[in-house]
Amino acid sequence: MAEEPNSKAKTTAKAKLDKEDLVAGDFETFAEEYDEDRKLTRMAVAIAIVLHVIFFAVNLPEQLAEAREEQKKKVYVVKQVRFKPPPPKQQQEIPKPKAKKVPIPDPTPDEPEPIRLPEDIEPDIEMPDTDIIFGIPEGPPPDEPTGPIRVGGDVKPPEKVFFPSPQYTEIARKARIQGVVIVEAIIDKQGKVTNVKVLKGLPMGLDQAAADAVARWTFKPATLNGKPVAVIYNLTVNFQLQ
């Protein structure tokens, strides 16, 4: 019977020891977990700091460049202050003193004084009509030319009235010669053709045929200042086979 209390006491002591060991083990586990949490927290903070540093290092030049561009874009306009000039002072007109007329004594009271008209009344004096027309007198009419002249200037050319075609020579027709003959002739005041001279001819008698045809032509004569004159005139005769 005496041994039961001792066994109870040992059991109780053992239970206390087991309880104390359990409490000590829980505390150690909690301390280890707390240390691990602190380590993880520090590592996370360090990683976050490193990431922020890298982010700022990458984006900082771009932000600085954008800030510089914004500063360049800002244009400051300085308005000039303009002062209005003071209005000019009006000069006061100083009235001039009126001259007083002082009567002059007549040195010759016995002689009659001339009649004086008031200054406002002008004497009615008729002026003669002195309109003079100035101008250059017309010269004498130009002398009429004695001989034939060239057409040009005031000389109007003659106009054809009767101009028969020239006759083709048989030999030229067979040779089928064609072209132009130019002749120089004098057309007198009556419009007749004289002094025919070939300047450019054709062979086989065509130049002579052209001269004979022109000698039979008649014209309305050339004029100078409305008067008929004799002129030296070039004529063209065209030979063409049909």
C-alpha positions as CSV (number, residue, x, y, z in Angstrom):
1,M,0.0,0.0,0.0
2,A,2.9,2.3,0.6
3,E,4.2,1.9,-2.9
4,E,1.0,3.4,-4.6
5,P,1.6,6.9,-3.6
6,N,5.1,6.8,-4.9
7,S,4.0,5.4,-8.3
8,K,1.4,8.2,-8.5
9,A,4.0,10.7,-7.7
10,K,6.4,9.4,-10.4
11,T,3.6,9.4,-12.9
12,T,2.7,12.9,-12.1
13,A,6.3,14.0,-12.3
14,K,6.7,12.2,-15.6
15,A,3.6,13.9,-17.0
16,K,5.0,17.3,-15.9
17,L,8.3,16.5,-17.6
18,D,6.5,15.4,-20.8
19,K,4.4,18.6,-20.7
20,E,7.4,20.8,-20.2
21,D,9.2,19.0,-23.1
22,L,6.2,19.5,-25.3
23,V,6.0,23.2,-24.5
24,A,9.7,23.6,-25.2
25,G,9.4,21.8,-28.5
26,D,6.5,24.1,-29.6
27,F,8.4,27.2,-28.7
28,E,11.5,26.0,-30.7
29,T,9.2,25.3,-33.7
30,F,7.6,28.7,-33.5
31,A,11.0,30.4,-33.2
32,E,12.3,28.5,-36.3
33,E,9.2,29.5,-38.3
34,Y,9.5,33.1,-37.2
35,D,13.1,33.1,-38.3
36,E,12.2,31.6,-41.7
37,D,9.4,34.2,-42.2
38,R,11.8,37.0,-41.4
39,K,14.3,35.6,-43.9
40,L,11.6,35.4,-46.6
41,T,10.4,38.9,-45.9
42,R,13.9,40.3,-46.1
43,M,14.5,38.4,-49.4
44,A,11.2,39.7,-50.8
45,V,12.1,43.3,-49.8
46,A,15.6,42.9,-51.3
47,I,14.2,41.5,-54.6
48,A,11.6,44.3,-54.7
49,I,14.3,47.0,-54.2
50,V,16.4,45.4,-56.9
51,L,13.5,45.3,-59.3
52,H,12.6,48.9,-58.6
53,V,16.2,50.0,-59.1
54,I,16.3,48.1,-62.5
55,F,13.0,49.7,-63.5
56,F,14.1,53.2,-62.7
57,A,17.5,52.6,-64.4
58,V,15.7,51.5,-67.6
59,N,12.9,54.2,-67.7
60,L,14.9,57.1,-66.3
61,P,16.6,58.2,-69.6
62,E,13.3,58.1,-71.4
63,Q,11.6,60.2,-68.7
64,L,14.4,62.7,-68.7
65,A,14.2,63.0,-72.6
66,E,10.4,63.5,-72.4
67,A,10.9,66.2,-69.7
68,R,13.5,68.0,-71.9
69,E,11.1,67.9,-74.9
70,E,8.3,69.3,-72.9
71,Q,10.6,72.1,-71.7
72,K,11.6,72.8,-75.3
73,K,8.0,72.8,-76.4
74,K,7.1,75.5,-73.9
75,V,7.3,78.8,-75.6
76,Y,7.2,81.9,-73.5
77,V,5.9,84.9,-75.2
78,V,7.0,88.2,-73.9
79,K,4.6,91.0,-74.7
80,Q,6.1,94.3,-75.3
81,V,4.6,97.1,-73.3
82,R,3.8,100.0,-75.6
83,F,3.2,103.3,-74.1
84,K,0.9,105.7,-75.9
85,P,2.6,109.0,-76.7
86,P,0.9,111.9,-75.0
87,P,-1.4,113.9,-77.2
88,P,0.2,116.9,-78.8
89,K,-0.5,120.1,-77.1
90,Q,-2.6,122.5,-79.1
91,Q,-0.8,125.7,-79.7
92,Q,-2.8,128.6,-78.7
93,E,-3.1,131.1,-81.5
94,I,-2.0,134.5,-80.3
95,P,-4.3,137.1,-81.9
96,K,-2.4,139.7,-83.8
97,P,-3.1,143.3,-83.0
98,K,-5.1,145.0,-85.7
99,A,-3.3,147.7,-87.5
100,K,-4.9,151.1,-87.0
101,K,-5.3,153.4,-89.9
102,V,-3.8,156.8,-89.2
103,P,-5.1,159.5,-91.5
104,I,-2.3,161.3,-93.4
105,P,-2.9,165.0,-93.9
106,D,-3.3,166.1,-97.5
107,P,-0.1,168.0,-98.6
108,T,-2.0,169.7,-101.5
109,P,-5.4,170.6,-100.2
110,D,-6.1,173.0,-103.2
111,E,-5.7,170.3,-105.9
112,P,-8.7,167.9,-106.6
113,E,-8.2,164.4,-105.2
114,P,-8.4,161.4,-107.6
115,I,-11.3,159.1,-107.5
116,R,-10.6,155.9,-105.6
117,L,-12.7,152.8,-105.9
118,P,-13.3,150.5,-103.0
119,E,-10.9,147.6,-102.8
120,D,-13.7,145.0,-103.1
121,I,-15.0,146.4,-106.4
122,E,-12.9,145.6,-109.4
123,P,-13.1,147.9,-112.5
124,D,-15.1,146.5,-115.4
125,I,-12.5,146.4,-118.1
126,E,-13.2,144.5,-121.3
127,M,-10.2,142.5,-122.4
128,P,-9.7,142.1,-126.1
129,D,-10.0,138.6,-127.6
130,T,-6.4,137.5,-127.8
131,D,-6.9,133.8,-128.6
132,I,-3.9,132.8,-130.7
133,I,-3.7,129.4,-132.3
134,F,-0.2,128.2,-132.6
135,G,0.7,125.5,-135.1
136,I,3.1,124.3,-137.7
137,P,2.1,125.5,-141.1
138,E,1.6,122.8,-143.7
139,G,4.4,122.4,-146.1
140,P,4.1,122.4,-149.8
141,P,2.8,119.1,-151.4
142,P,5.6,116.7,-152.4
143,D,6.9,117.0,-155.9
144,E,5.4,114.4,-158.3
145,P,8.0,111.9,-159.3
146,T,9.2,112.2,-162.9
147,G,10.1,108.6,-163.5
148,P,8.9,105.2,-162.3
149,I,9.4,104.4,-158.6
150,R,9.4,101.3,-156.5
151,V,6.2,100.2,-154.6
152,G,6.4,100.8,-150.9
153,G,5.6,103.3,-148.2
154,D,2.9,105.7,-149.3
155,V,2.9,104.2,-152.8
156,K,0.0,101.8,-153.2
157,P,0.6,98.9,-155.6
158,P,-1.3,98.4,-158.8
159,E,-4.2,96.0,-159.1
160,K,-4.7,93.5,-161.9
161,V,-7.6,94.1,-164.3
162,F,-6.9,92.0,-167.4
163,F,-4.4,89.1,-167.2
164,P,-4.7,86.3,-169.7
165,S,-2.7,83.1,-169.2
166,P,0.5,82.5,-171.1
167,Q,0.7,79.9,-173.9
168,Y,2.7,76.7,-173.3
169,T,5.2,75.9,-176.0
170,E,4.8,72.5,-177.6
171,I,8.3,71.4,-176.8
172,A,7.9,72.4,-173.1
173,R,4.6,70.6,-172.9
174,K,6.1,67.4,-174.3
175,A,9.0,67.7,-171.9
176,R,6.4,68.4,-169.1
177,I,8.3,71.4,-167.8
178,Q,6.6,73.3,-165.0
179,G,7.6,76.2,-162.7
180,V,7.5,79.9,-162.2
181,V,8.8,82.8,-164.3
182,I,9.5,86.1,-162.6
183,V,9.5,89.3,-164.7
184,E,10.2,93.0,-163.9
185,A,8.1,95.5,-165.7
186,I,7.1,99.2,-165.6
187,I,3.4,99.9,-165.1
188,D,2.7,103.5,-166.3
189,K,0.0,105.9,-165.1
190,Q,-2.6,104.4,-167.5
191,G,-2.0,100.9,-166.1
192,K,-0.2,99.6,-169.2
193,V,2.8,97.3,-169.0
194,T,6.1,98.3,-170.6
195,N,9.8,97.4,-170.5
196,V,9.3,93.7,-169.5
197,K,12.5,92.0,-168.3
198,V,12.8,88.4,-167.2
199,L,14.5,87.9,-163.8
200,K,13.9,84.2,-163.4
201,G,13.0,82.1,-166.5
202,L,12.2,78.6,-167.6
203,P,13.7,76.7,-170.6
204,M,12.2,75.8,-174.0
205,G,10.6,79.2,-174.6
206,L,8.5,79.5,-171.5
207,D,10.3,82.7,-170.3
208,Q,9.5,84.5,-173.6
209,A,5.9,83.2,-173.4
210,A,5.6,84.7,-170.0
211,A,7.0,88.0,-171.1
212,D,4.6,88.2,-174.1
213,A,1.6,87.4,-171.8
214,V,2.6,90.0,-169.2
215,A,3.0,92.7,-172.0
216,R,-0.8,92.2,-172.7
217,W,-1.9,92.6,-169.1
218,T,-3.6,95.8,-167.9
219,F,-3.8,97.2,-164.3
220,K,-5.4,99.8,-162.2
221,P,-2.4,102.2,-161.8
222,A,-0.5,102.6,-158.6
223,T,-1.1,105.8,-156.6
224,L,0.9,108.2,-154.5
225,N,-1.2,110.5,-152.3
226,G,-4.2,109.6,-154.4
227,K,-2.5,110.4,-157.7
228,P,-1.6,107.7,-160.3
229,V,2.2,107.2,-160.7
230,A,4.4,104.9,-162.8
231,V,6.0,102.1,-160.8
232,I,8.6,99.3,-161.3
233,Y,6.8,96.1,-160.3
234,N,7.7,92.4,-160.2
235,L,5.2,90.0,-161.6
236,T,5.0,86.2,-161.3
237,V,3.8,83.8,-164.1
238,N,3.0,80.2,-163.1
239,F,3.4,77.4,-165.6
240,Q,1.6,74.2,-164.6
241,L,0.3,71.3,-166.6
242,Q,-3.2,70.1,-166.0
